[in-house]
Amino acid sequence: MFKPKPVTRQLSALAMVAVLGAISLPAAWAADGKALYADKGCAACHGEDAKTPLQEGYPKIAGQFADYVFSQLKDIKSGARANGQVPDTMKPIVEDLAEDDMTALADYLASLREPPTAAATGPATPGKTLFLTKTCVACHGKEGKKPLPGYPAIAGQDKGYILAQTRDIKSGARANGKANAMQPVMHLVTDDEIAAIAEYLSTVK
């Protein structure tokens, strides 16, 4: 007499596949932002702590907001951002990054944010006055620490980097992201005023 083969094991296997397909991967399997930062050699330009660039003109990226980092990585990979050192230095590094990798890197860098400090006291500097009167504060927030969504925190940023980026936005060399919104404002600021603002921001803790 014909006896059908047991299907218990088959059903168990199918059930396991269904369950695994319905849950997310364990955190240990997900992209590791800290490991990616090391593996991609990011420290070579931005420093081991991501806030000590090895030469002037590279940005401090520790503590930068995740949405901003993610958008910049995507724009660099796509070519939407191609100013300054991006084409030769950054683009080859991000070429093989998947969006999950970018998210992991952005989240890792955002996790390095330090607790906010109290506003500095004392007389206003020319740069601080310009930061307020030229409407920079409207998008980047008080002392450049609390920006609107999509804008970077710029408090304590490398002075040379601030100068290079603001001049590129003013000239149109950088036109990705929120640069188009910033460009009309930059045409109201002279090069000397840009230098004063950069000096001020670089000293904010």
C-alpha positions in Angstrom: 0.0 0.0 0.0 1.3 3.4 -1.0 2.2 5.7 2.0 2.6 9.4 1.4 5.9 10.9 2.6 5.8 13.0 5.8 5.6 16.7 5.0 6.3 17.9 8.5 9.9 18.8 7.8 8.9 20.5 4.5 6.3 22.6 6.3 8.7 23.5 9.1 11.3 24.6 6.6 8.7 26.7 4.7 7.5 28.2 7.9 11.0 29.2 8.9 11.6 30.8 5.5 8.4 32.8 5.9 9.3 33.9 9.3 12.8 35.0 8.3 11.4 36.9 5.4 9.1 38.8 7.7 11.7 40.0 10.1 14.5 42.5 9.8 18.2 41.4 9.9 19.8 41.4 13.3 21.7 44.6 14.1 25.0 42.7 14.0 24.3 41.9 10.3 23.4 45.5 9.3 25.9 47.9 7.9 28.3 49.2 10.6 28.9 52.9 10.3 32.0 52.9 12.5 33.5 50.0 10.6 32.7 51.7 7.2 34.3 54.9 8.4 37.5 53.0 9.1 37.4 50.7 6.1 36.8 53.6 3.7 39.8 55.5 5.0 37.6 58.5 6.0 40.1 59.2 8.9 42.8 60.0 6.3 41.1 63.4 5.7 38.6 63.9 8.5 40.6 62.5 11.4 40.2 59.5 13.6 37.5 61.3 15.6 35.9 62.8 12.5 36.4 66.3 13.9 40.1 66.8 13.5 40.8 67.2 9.7 44.4 66.5 8.8 44.6 69.6 6.7 42.8 72.9 6.3 39.8 72.8 4.0 38.4 69.4 5.0 35.2 69.5 7.1 34.6 68.3 10.6 31.8 65.8 10.3 31.5 64.4 13.8 28.0 65.2 15.1 26.7 66.4 11.8 23.0 65.7 11.4 22.3 62.3 9.7 19.9 63.6 7.1 22.4 66.1 5.9 25.3 63.6 5.7 23.1 61.1 3.9 22.0 63.7 1.3 25.5 64.9 0.7 26.8 61.3 0.2 24.1 60.6 -2.3 24.8 63.9 -4.2 28.5 63.2 -4.3 27.9 59.7 -5.7 25.4 60.9 -8.3 27.6 63.9 -9.3 25.0 66.5 -8.1 27.7 67.9 -5.8 31.0 68.2 -7.6 32.8 71.2 -6.2 36.1 71.5 -4.5 37.9 68.3 -3.6 34.8 66.2 -4.1 35.5 64.8 -7.7 39.0 63.6 -7.0 38.8 62.7 -3.3 35.3 61.9 -2.2 33.6 60.5 -5.3 35.9 57.5 -5.8 35.3 56.6 -2.1 31.5 56.7 -2.3 31.1 55.1 -5.7 30.4 51.6 -4.3 28.4 52.7 -1.2 24.9 51.4 -1.1 22.2 53.5 0.5 22.2 51.3 3.5 25.9 52.0 3.9 25.3 55.8 3.6 22.6 55.6 6.2 25.0 53.7 8.6 27.7 56.2 8.1 25.4 59.1 8.6 23.9 57.6 11.7 27.4 56.9 13.1 28.6 60.4 12.5 25.5 61.9 14.0 26.0 59.7 17.1 29.3 61.6 17.7 27.4 64.8 18.5 28.5 66.3 21.8 26.1 67.8 24.3 25.3 71.5 23.5 27.2 74.2 25.3 25.9 77.5 26.6 26.1 80.4 24.2 29.4 82.4 24.6 29.2 85.6 26.6 31.0 88.8 26.0 30.9 91.5 23.3 29.6 90.5 19.8 32.3 90.0 17.2 31.9 91.4 13.7 31.4 87.8 12.4 28.7 87.1 14.9 26.9 90.3 14.1 27.0 89.5 10.4 25.8 85.9 11.0 22.7 87.4 12.6 22.1 90.3 10.2 22.8 88.4 7.0 20.0 85.9 7.9 22.4 82.9 8.3 20.8 82.2 11.6 17.4 81.7 10.0 18.5 78.4 8.4 21.5 77.3 10.4 20.1 78.2 13.8 21.5 80.0 16.8 25.3 80.0 16.7 25.0 77.5 13.7 24.1 74.7 16.0 20.4 74.0 15.3 19.7 74.1 11.6 16.5 73.6 9.7 16.0 70.1 8.2 18.4 69.5 5.3 20.8 72.2 6.4 24.2 71.5 8.1 25.2 72.4 11.6 28.2 74.7 11.1 29.3 75.7 14.6 32.9 75.0 15.1 33.5 74.0 11.5 36.9 74.3 9.9 37.4 77.9 8.8 39.0 77.0 5.4 36.1 74.7 4.6 33.5 77.3 5.4 35.3 79.8 3.2 35.6 77.4 0.3 32.0 76.2 0.5 30.4 79.7 0.8 32.5 81.0 -2.1 31.5 78.0 -4.2 27.9 78.5 -3.4 28.1 82.2 -4.2 29.8 81.5 -7.6 27.5 78.6 -8.4 30.3 76.0 -8.3 28.3 74.2 -5.6 24.6 73.9 -6.5 23.3 70.8 -4.8 20.9 70.5 -1.9 20.0 73.8 -0.2 22.8 75.7 -2.1 20.2 77.2 -4.4 18.3 78.7 -1.4 21.5 80.1 0.0 22.9 81.6 -3.2 20.7 84.7 -3.2 21.8 85.5 0.4 25.5 85.0 -0.5 25.3 87.7 -3.1 24.5 90.1 -0.3 27.7 89.2 1.5 31.2 90.5 0.5 34.3 88.3 0.6 35.5 90.2 3.7 32.2 89.6 5.4 32.3 85.9 4.5 35.8 85.7 6.0 34.5 87.3 9.2 31.6 84.9 9.5 33.9 81.9 8.9 36.2 83.2 11.6 33.3 83.5 14.0 31.8 80.1 13.3 35.2 78.3 13.6 35.4 79.5 17.2 32.0 78.5 18.4 32.1 75.5 20.8 
